[in-house]
Amino acid sequence: MTGDERRQQLSDVLARRGYADLSQLVSELGVSESTVRRDLSLLEDEGLVRRTHGGAFFVSDRFAALNYAAREVTAVSEKEAIGRATAALLQDGQTILLDGGTTTFQVARNLLSRSMQVVTNSLPIANLLHSAAHIELIVIGGYIYPRTGVALGPYAQQMLSSLHVDAAIMGVAGITEDALYNANVLMVEAELQMMRSAGEVILVADSSKFGRRALARLGGWEMVDRVVSDGALEARWQDVVRNAGAEMILAGVDEPTGVGARS
């Protein structure tokens, strides 16, 4: 294997996983630690990875889907309706966890005047809520993933593992009949810990996410208690949700209170 081929393989591994430590990369590539360090240095110079103490994160947009700014203008009215409907499910005084993403950001917008404790790993959501008068905000730390502004990695997972929340509001990149997906392995690892920390898991996803897969499998429907989507969701997908044992809530785009139809 040439050096270029080895670095391509190294880049592919990090693109799949989001983050890997040196021992994992040495094992994966079958080369010495010094070789991995040299290759990571070259990839960092190209802007593909960012080295940390003991490992590296993938930061290139080469394999990216839409970045956060672009996703903000995708299915805007549907996400706004989902945000209103989801906020209507929550009670003042609860402790909730908000995953990063543009749909969960819309949930946060509808909590600005509410009184509750909010935990998040999202910088955009933290920036929105930090001055809200009746919100007690807890921000999860860690490596900030540049495409989405969320904290990920070992430090984030360690902090999440010590928490318990009443409800976790989660977003995903893809939904099929038997599984949920997100954009990379590092996101999935953090989200799994979020779900374990929650008394209830509420999945928020506009109808375009259904019938799609993404890079990393998050898990099956057994982890989800409620699903909030928009009224354009096809009946067959509504049946998938109900048959999985989750409550299906459809948010009306034209409904100002955001109270959705439940089933």
Secondary structure, 3 states (H helix, E strand, C coil): CCHHHHHHHHHHHHHHHCEEEHHHHHHHHCCCHHHHHHHHHHHHHCCCEEEECCEEEECCCCCCCCCHHHHCCCCHHHHHHHHHHHHHHCCCCCEEEECCCHHHHHHHHCCCCCCEEEEECEHHHHHHHCCCCCEEEEECCCEEECCCCEEECHHHHHHHHCCCEEEEEECCCEECCCCEEECCHHHHHHHHHHHHCEEEEEEECCHHHECCCCCEEEECHHHCCEEEEECCCCHHHHHHHHHCCCEEEEECCCCCCCCCEEC
